Structure formats: structure tokens, C-alpha cells
């Protein structure tokens, strides 16, 4: 199972998150750095099953920078019915 770790202590902004996710998921092409590209990669391009560990993400659900990304990750996990697991620690 592919494991991706997004440590929000080290992610200054959304582009840094996209770059980290693309690198750790072995994306073979330049990542689009937007929510649509993230959705397409998670639900149609990335190897599954996968686990995304969200470290130090508590409270970021309301942040301007990361709220939309975190919501999209939750939605993708639900849509993929068990092939994508989010772990918060």
C-alpha cells in the first residue's frame, strides 16, 4: 500500500502540499497545483490502495490555505470506498 505523509508543520502553503503529494505518490508528470488536478490524480491516476497520513492538521479545517484541500481529501476517501484511507495523527 502506498503511504503518503503530509506533515503540516513543514507545509507552508498549498503549492508545497501539492508538490509533496505529487513526489510521494510518484506522479510521473507536472502536477496541476489546483483542486481539480488533485481530484483527478487521487481518483484516477494515483496507485491505490493508498494511505495519506495527515500530521499536525488539527484545526486546519478552518484555515484559508488548507480547508478546501482537506475537504477534498475527505471527499475522495469517501468516493473511493476504502481504497484511500486518511489517517490523522
Buried (B, 14 or more C-beta within 10 A) or exposed (E): EBEBBBEBEEBEEBEBBBBBBBEBBEBEEEBBEEBEBBBBBBBEBBEBEBBBBBBBBEEBEEEEBBEEBBEBBBEBBEEBEEBBBBEEE
